[in-house]
Amino acid sequence: MRYSATLVEHFLNPRNAGLMRDADGSGSEEFEGCGDLTRFYLRVRDGRLAEARFQAYGCGPTIAAASVATELATGRLLEDLSLLKAQDIEDALEGLPEDRKHAAEVAAGAMRAAALDALRRSNVAVRVAGRRGAEVRADAAGGASLRESPPSETSL
């Protein structure tokens, strides 16, 4: 079987599809190889994702990946969503064929972008993945700055 029952179900009956008015954050990602695009809109309450909506253009797996990503993300902290991995989405879909793995990458990238946008709008510092002691401080005007803490013995 090429696609899992979960993937087919999310493609035929996508959850949370559509626009959102007055979103707290939005972000998109495109796969240039075929033009697949996913855009997420987020509503945030107390630093957690309360509601997510999406628009997706492309193959069935891209639509399914966006749908399942909204379910995976709901209730999670924005900081956690800013680190969402494509593998998390692929696992929730019970796998993707090699030639369709970009679907999970596009959905994960769009969700990370939306989470970072929501954090930026709320003026929250975000740790930079892979950089111990580094954080991005975003301001409401859309600017961002990188601040690194001096190395310590505990960070070696």
Summary of the structure (lengths in Angstrom):
residues: 156
radius of gyration: 16.4
end to end distance: 47.3
largest distance: 53.4
contacts: 521
relative contact order: 0.18
helix: 38%
strand: 27%
